[in-house]
């Protein structure tokens, strides 16, 4: 296969000053993309600010012969998200790729987590995703082309103790990506989510001594593929963890049909209801939600066909 390049494409990458975002920016730039490196340079908890990380990545890109500009607007507000996208227009005249990677961590159990810490994490991850997708989407629609990559997490799939804010936000980003995929299908826009695992500063407090190599550069190719024009997928989830690349997807058991149920009926049939033998998988695009309903309705007629 010939080299997949991004010549003439413009990519906005949030949280690109360190870790995974930096790896994405460097790889796309090396393949010809012009990059908006967005990063506030805040602490892991989202405090403070430093233009240094974004500017350092820009210097790296330029030193290698690429094109990039630094942006330190905050995705946590609608105005900041709009400014991030506007910086791509101001400097490069367009936006083709949006990778939302910005994030912070504020830990706490359900019993202890403050409302402020819950909201602050959602502001950056989940609302931050909307704040950049909202201004970018109509520009991509007008151009008839776009690639959106939202950063989810295994925490968004399975949850995790002491980070309910992070888990909720990452689950929400899957839905945001799916809606962008649905609404973008007729407009040349494809949207997917990455579920990455890498040792970065977000691993602070986790014993990673027994982990296999998990540097951010191992995740970057999967993200770059989702951002490339050759990517035909949309409304999907790719996992990239320790060299493993896989697809994650929601599935439903076949289920059990009765014209009427009692609590006792549910109890008597719970094993069949929960059985994962021959699961059903409905693709987001073109109309997974409708396929789900059709399948359910068909059972009322004695058929499980779609």
Number of C-alpha atoms within 10 A of each C-alpha: 3 4 6 13 18 21 13 12 21 26 29 29 26 31 30 31 28 20 18 24 24 27 22 25 33 23 17 27 27 19 17 18 24 27 29 28 30 33 32 26 21 16 13 14 15 16 10 10 13 13 16 15 23 26 21 16 25 27 17 17 22 15 10 12 12 19 20 28 21 24 26 23 19 23 30 23 17 16 14 17 24 19 21 27 27 18 20 24 14 10 14 19 10 20 26 27 29 26 30 30 25 26 26 20 21 19 19 16 13 12 7 9 16 15 9 10 17 20 14 21 27 23 21 26 29 30 23 27 29 22 25 27 25 16 18 25 23 14 18 23 17 11 15 14 18 27 26 29 27 28 27 29 23 17 18 20 17 9 17 15 11 16 20 21 27 29 22 20 27 27 20 19 26 27 14 22 26 23 16 22 26 21 17 24 17 12 18 17 24 30 31 28 29 26 26 23 21 20 18 13 11 14 12 11 7 8 8 12 6 6 10 11 13 18 18 23 17 20 25 21 17 19 26 22 16 26 24 20 20 10 14 9 14 26 24 22 26 20 22 23 19 18 14 10 16 13 11 15 14 13 13 16 15 19 18 15 16 9 6 6 9 9 7 9 11 13 10 11 12 13 12 14 16 13 14 14 10 10 13 15 14 18 17 19 18 16 11 15 12 13 16 16 11 14 17 19 16 14 18 12 10 9 11 15 11 13
